[in-house]
Amino acid sequence: MLRRLRAGLGLGVIWAGGGAFVGGMVELVSNLFPSLPLGFIDMWIPTLAVPGFIGGVIFAGVLGVVARNRRFDELSMGGMTAIGVGGGVVLAGAMMLLGAGPLILLPATVLSGVGAALSLGLARLAEREERRSLDGDVDAVGLSPDDARRLLE
């Protein structure tokens, strides 16, 4: 339970970092080109980092339910992206109830979909690296990779 909570919070922090990065880029463009209509929000970084954190935690919870006993390479990239987009729509709806304008819908859905796809891609990469490491460790003690995986499950 604590491991899942830590993983959810970690994914939230990663998504918050992505939101902060996008917010920083918007802020940079807004400062370089003041004639663009981006000045309606003065603090883009926290404006996108906070919903990014919330969206990441929500996505981690959904991922925990959907992918309970499956490896990341068994999950569909399109399906995970759709879950991210759906979560972005829900998050944007909640933000609109709190006073945000309807313009938040597009960035929330797009960023959530991209975040979901990138999260699955990073998880697949980490899982692949873990398997390579496991295979090397297993060879050193004389177990086959299949026997080691069965022991770890």
C-alpha positions in Angstrom: 0.0 0.0 0.0 2.8 2.4 0.9 4.7 1.5 -2.3 1.6 2.4 -4.4 1.1 5.7 -2.5 4.8 6.6 -3.0 4.6 5.7 -6.7 1.4 7.8 -7.1 3.0 10.8 -5.4 6.2 10.3 -7.5 4.2 10.3 -10.7 2.3 13.4 -9.5 5.7 15.1 -8.9 6.9 14.1 -12.4 3.7 15.5 -14.0 4.0 18.7 -11.9 7.5 19.1 -13.3 6.2 18.7 -16.8 3.5 21.3 -16.0 6.1 23.6 -14.6 8.2 23.2 -17.7 5.3 24.0 -20.0 4.4 26.9 -17.8 7.9 28.2 -18.0 7.9 28.0 -21.7 4.6 29.9 -21.9 5.9 32.5 -19.5 9.1 32.9 -21.6 7.1 33.3 -24.8 4.8 35.8 -23.0 7.8 37.8 -21.8 9.5 37.8 -25.2 6.4 38.7 -27.1 4.2 40.8 -24.9 1.8 41.5 -27.7 0.6 37.8 -27.6 -2.6 37.3 -25.5 -0.9 35.3 -22.8 -0.8 37.9 -20.1 -4.1 37.0 -18.6 -2.2 34.7 -16.2 0.9 36.1 -14.7 2.2 33.0 -13.0 2.1 30.2 -15.5 4.5 27.8 -13.7 2.3 27.2 -10.6 -0.8 27.5 -12.7 0.2 24.4 -14.7 2.3 22.6 -12.1 -0.5 22.2 -9.5 -3.0 20.7 -11.9 -0.1 18.6 -13.3 0.5 17.1 -9.8 -3.2 16.4 -9.3 -3.5 14.9 -12.8 -0.5 12.7 -12.2 -1.8 11.3 -8.9 -5.2 10.6 -10.5 -3.5 8.9 -13.5 -1.4 6.8 -11.1 -4.5 5.6 -9.4 -6.3 4.8 -12.6 -3.1 3.0 -13.9 -3.0 1.0 -10.6 -6.5 -0.2 -11.3 -6.2 -0.8 -15.0 -2.8 -2.4 -15.0 -3.0 -4.3 -11.7 -1.3 -7.5 -12.8 0.1 -6.6 -16.1 3.5 -5.5 -17.3 3.9 -2.1 -18.9 4.8 -3.6 -22.3 1.3 -5.4 -22.3 -0.5 -2.0 -22.0 -1.7 -0.1 -25.1 -0.1 3.3 -25.6 -3.4 4.5 -27.2 -5.4 3.2 -24.3 -3.2 4.9 -21.7 -3.3 8.1 -23.7 -7.1 8.0 -23.8 -7.2 7.5 -20.0 -4.9 10.5 -19.7 -7.1 12.6 -22.0 -10.2 11.5 -20.0 -8.5 12.5 -16.8 -7.6 15.8 -18.3 -11.2 16.5 -19.2 -12.3 15.6 -15.6 -9.5 17.8 -14.2 -10.5 20.7 -16.5 -14.1 20.3 -15.4 -13.1 20.5 -11.8 -11.0 23.6 -12.5 -13.9 25.3 -14.3 -16.1 24.6 -11.3 -13.5 26.4 -9.2 -13.5 29.4 -11.5 -11.2 28.7 -14.4 -12.4 29.6 -17.8 -13.3 27.1 -20.5 -10.0 27.8 -22.2 -8.4 25.4 -19.7 -10.1 22.4 -21.4 -7.7 22.1 -24.4 -4.4 22.4 -22.5 -5.5 20.1 -19.7 -6.6 17.4 -22.1 -3.6 17.6 -24.4 -1.1 17.8 -21.5 -2.7 14.9 -19.7 -2.7 12.8 -22.8 0.9 13.6 -23.5 1.8 13.0 -19.8 0.1 9.6 -19.9 1.9 8.6 -23.1 5.3 9.8 -21.7 4.7 8.1 -18.4 4.0 4.7 -20.0 7.0 5.1 -22.3 9.3 5.9 -19.3 7.8 3.0 -17.3 8.4 0.6 -20.2 12.0 1.8 -20.5 12.5 1.3 -16.7 11.0 -2.1 -16.9 13.2 -3.1 -19.8 16.3 -1.9 -17.9 15.2 -3.8 -14.8 14.8 -7.0 -16.8 18.3 -6.5 -18.3 19.8 -6.0 -14.9 17.9 -9.0 -13.5 19.1 -11.2 -16.4 22.7 -10.2 -15.6 22.3 -10.8 -11.9 20.6 -14.2 -12.6 23.4 -15.3 -14.8 25.8 -14.6 -11.9 24.0 -17.0 -9.5 23.1 -19.7 -12.1 19.3 -19.2 -12.4 17.5 -18.9 -15.6 15.7 -15.6 -16.2 12.3 -17.4 -16.2 13.1 -19.1 -12.8 14.1 -15.7 -11.4 10.9 -14.0 -12.6 8.8 -16.8 -11.1 10.7 -16.3 -7.7 10.0 -12.6 -7.8 6.3 -12.9 -8.6 
